[in-house]
C-alpha cells in the first residue's frame, strides 16, 4: 500500500464561498486515495488567508515530510493547487526524479507525474506551471494597480489601525471612526503627549480598557506603531508612499507632532511615581529654588534642595501647607447675595457670548470643510474624465487635504477652548460660593488644578507661606473684601455705589484665565 500525502489549497475567498473550500478539497482527495488504496499519512492545507511566506513554509514542510517518511505519492486537486511558480515546480521535479516510485496525482486533470512520465506529459506539466506563474504575476499586477488607484482616491488599501473600522462593499470599502475605540485612541495620544507616561505604563492602561472590549492584548511595539501612524491625522502610508487620505480624523496635528517629539527623544517623558499637590508650585523665599517634595513613612514633606546658597533648613508637611492656605480661600467666599447673584449673572452672560462665538466659528469651519469635500469630488471627476493630469490631481489633492487637516486641528483647539472656558468659569462660581470647602474636599490632583487657577507666586519661608492671587481671583478678593464688610452690607445705597465703581464695572477677564476677552463683571441694578 502506497504511503501518500494530501495537499489542499484555496486561493481566494470567492473559491471558499463557491464550494471550493479546504474541507471540500480534502473530501475529494480522500475519496480518490481510498479508491486507489493509498495510505494517507498526513494532510497539508493552506487557507486563502495565509500570507505568501506562510504558504511557502507549508509547501516546504510537505516536501521535507515526504523525504523523511519515504512518501511515495503526493495527491493534489490540480497543477495550480500544488505549484504556482517555477521554483516550486523545480522542487517537485527533483522529488519526483529521486525515485521511480515517487508520483504526483493531479485528480481533476486525470494526470500522474512520475520519473517515467512521457516527454509530452512533462511538457504539458511545465506549460501548466508557467500558466499558473503567469496567472499569479498578472493577479499581482492587477492588485497593485487597484491598490494604487484606491490610494489616489484617498483610501488606505488595507485594514485601518485601531480606532477605525471598514464599511462598504468589497472593493469599495471606506474607513470610518469606531465610536467605541475612538475615545480610547484619543486618550492614548493625549496621555502620551502630556509627557508624564512611559510606553510601558501606557500599554498597560490601554490593555485594561481594550481587552474587555475586544479580547485583544496590545504589546509595547504595537502601541508605538499606533502612536507613529500618520493615518490618524489624515495621511495614508503605503509601500513607502505617503498620500493625503479622505478618512475623518480625530487626532489634531499638534498633539500628533508632540508625540513624535517625545518618541524621537527630543522631549523626554516626565514619568513620576507620585502626584504631589504642590509639586512645582512653591518656591523657596530664601534662594528662589523650587521646593522639592518627597514621601517618608506615608507623609509628604517639602524642603529646599539648597542648590543655591540658602539658610532655610525647615521642612514642611503638605497637609500643614494646605491648612495655611485655607484662609486664602475663605477670603474669596461671597457672603453678600447681591454680589453672588451679580457674579452668576456675569458668568452666564460671558458664557452665553462665548457659546455664540463658538457656534459661529464652528459653523464657518464646517462650511469650509464642506467646500473642500465638494472640490475633492470635482477634482476626482476631472481626473477620471481626463481633463487634468495625475500630477496636477495629486498636487491639488495634497493642498486640499492639508487644508482639511488644518481645519480639523482648528476644530479641536476650538472645542478645547470652549471646554476650558466652561470649566474655569464654573470653578470661579464654586469658589465664590464654597471657598475653603471647595478646596479641602478635592483630591490631591484636583487641589493642584485649583491652586494653579487661584493662587500664584507661592513662596515658602521657614514653614510660612506667602502668595498672590491670580488676576481674576484678585478681582474677586477685592470685591469680597468690600461687600462682606458688615457696615457696608447694611447700607444698600452705599453697596450699590461701590459695585458701580470703575474697579468693578467693565473689568476685562485675562485671555489666559478665561480664554476670551469678556467682561468679568456686569453693572448691577439693585
Long-range contacts (C-beta under 8 A, 24 or more apart in sequence): 1-37, 1-38, 1-39, 2-36, 2-37, 2-38, 2-39, 2-72, 2-73, 2-101, 2-103, 3-38, 3-39, 3-41, 3-69, 3-70, 3-71, 3-72, 3-73, 4-33, 4-38, 4-39, 4-40, 4-41, 4-71, 4-72, 4-73, 4-74, 4-75, 5-40, 5-41, 5-42, 5-43, 5-44, 5-62, 5-65, 5-66, 5-71, 5-73, 5-74, 5-75, 6-30, 6-33, 6-40, 6-42, 6-43, 6-44, 6-75, 6-76, 7-43, 7-44, 7-45, 7-62, 7-74, 7-75, 7-76, 7-81, 7-82, 8-43, 8-44, 8-45, 8-46, 8-76, 8-77, 8-81, 9-45, 9-46, 9-55, 9-76, 9-81, 9-82, 10-46, 10-47, 10-48, 11-48, 11-80, 12-48, 13-48, 15-48, 16-48, 22-47, 25-77, 25-81, 28-77, 28-107, 29-75, 29-76, 29-77, 29-107, 32-75, 32-105, 32-107, 33-75, 38-73, 38-75, 40-75, 41-69, 41-71, 59-88, 59-91, 60-91, 63-91, 63-92, 63-95, 66-95, 67-95, 72-99, 72-101, 72-102, 72-103, 73-102, 73-103, 73-104, 73-105, 74-103, 74-104, 74-105, 75-104, 75-105, 75-107, 76-104, 76-105, 76-106, 76-107, 77-106, 77-107, 77-108, 78-106, 78-107, 78-108, 78-109, 79-106, 79-109, 79-125, 79-128, 79-129, 79-132, 80-128, 80-131, 80-132, 80-135, 82-106, 83-129, 83-132, 84-132, 84-133, 84-135, 84-136, 85-129, 85-132, 85-133, 85-136, 86-129, 86-130, 86-133, 88-129, 89-125, 89-126, 89-129, 146-171, 147-238, 151-236, 151-238, 151-241, 151-243, 152-243, 152-390, 152-393, 152-394, 152-397, 153-246, 153-380, 154-236, 154-243, 154-244, 154-245, 154-246, 154-247, 154-376, 154-397, 154-401, 155-236, 155-245, 155-246, 155-247, 156-231, 156-236, 156-238, 156-245, 156-247, 157-238, 158-238, 160-231, 160-247, 161-225, 161-226, 161-229, 161-231, 161-232, 162-210, 162-226, 163-226, 163-232, 163-250, 164-231, 164-247, 174-246, 174-247, 175-247, 176-247, 176-248, 177-248, 177-250, 180-213, 181-210, 181-213, 182-250, 184-209, 184-210, 185-226, 185-232, 185-250, 185-251, 186-250, 186-251, 188-223, 188-226, 188-227, 189-227, 189-232, 189-251, 189-255, 189-256, 189-259, 190-255, 192-227, 192-259, 192-262, 192-269, 193-255, 193-258, 193-259, 193-262, 195-262, 195-267, 195-268, 195-269, 195-270, 196-269, 196-270, 196-271, 196-272, 197-269, 197-271, 198-269, 198-271, 199-223, 199-224, 201-271, 224-263, 227-259, 227-263, 228-259, 228-260, 228-263, 230-256, 232-256, 233-405, 233-408, 234-401, 234-404, 234-405, 234-408, 243-394, 243-398, 244-397, 244-398, 244-400, 244-401, 244-402, 244-404, 244-405, 245-401, 246-376, 246-401, 249-405, 249-408, 252-408, 252-409, 252-412, 252-413, 253-405, 253-406, 253-408, 253-409, 254-409, 254-413, 255-412, 275-444, 275-445, 275-448, 276-300, 276-318, 276-444, 277-318, 277-322, 277-444, 277-447, 277-448, 277-451, 278-302, 278-318, 278-321, 278-448, 278-451, 278-458, 279-448, 281-448, 281-451, 281-452, 281-458, 282-321, 282-458, 282-459, 282-460, 282-465, 283-457, 283-458, 283-459, 283-460, 284-310, 284-312, 284-459, 284-460, 285-312, 285-459, 285-460, 285-461, 285-466, 286-310, 286-311, 286-312, 286-461, 287-312, 291-460, 293-318, 302-460, 304-460, 312-460, 312-461, 312-462, 314-462, 314-463, 316-460, 316-463, 320-463, 321-460, 321-465, 322-439, 322-440, 322-447, 324-464, 324-465, 325-439, 325-451, 325-455, 325-465, 325-467, 326-436, 326-439, 326-440, 327-436, 328-454, 328-455, 328-467, 328-469, 329-431, 329-435, 329-436, 329-438, 329-439, 329-454, 330-435, 330-436, 331-435, 331-477, 331-480, 331-481, 332-431, 332-432, 332-435, 332-454, 332-473, 332-476, 332-477, 332-480, 333-431, 333-432, 333-433, 333-434, 333-435, 333-436, 333-480, 334-432, 334-433, 334-476, 334-479, 334-480, 334-483, 334-484, 335-480, 335-483, 335-484, 335-489, 336-483, 336-484, 336-489, 336-495, 338-483, 338-495, 338-499, 338-524, 338-526, 339-479, 339-480, 339-483, 339-499, 340-432, 340-433, 342-499, 342-521, 342-522, 342-524, 343-428, 343-429, 343-432, 343-476, 343-521, 344-429, 345-522, 346-519, 346-520, 346-521, 346-522, 347-425, 347-428, 347-429, 349-519, 349-522, 350-425, 350-509, 350-514, 350-516, 350-518, 350-519, 350-520, 351-421, 351-422, 351-425, 353-518, 354-418, 354-421, 354-516, 354-518, 355-418, 357-516, 358-414, 358-417, 358-418, 361-414, 362-411, 362-414, 365-407, 365-410, 365-411, 365-414, 368-403, 368-407, 369-404, 369-407, 372-400, 372-403, 372-404, 372-407, 375-400, 376-400, 376-401, 417-515, 417-516, 420-515, 421-514, 421-515, 421-516, 424-453, 424-513, 424-514, 424-515, 425-514, 427-453, 428-472, 428-473, 428-476, 431-473, 431-476, 432-476, 432-480, 470-513, 471-510, 471-513, 472-509, 472-510, 472-513, 472-514, 472-520, 475-504, 475-507, 475-520, 475-521, 478-503, 479-504, 479-521, 492-526, 495-526, 496-524, 496-526, 499-524, 499-526, 500-524
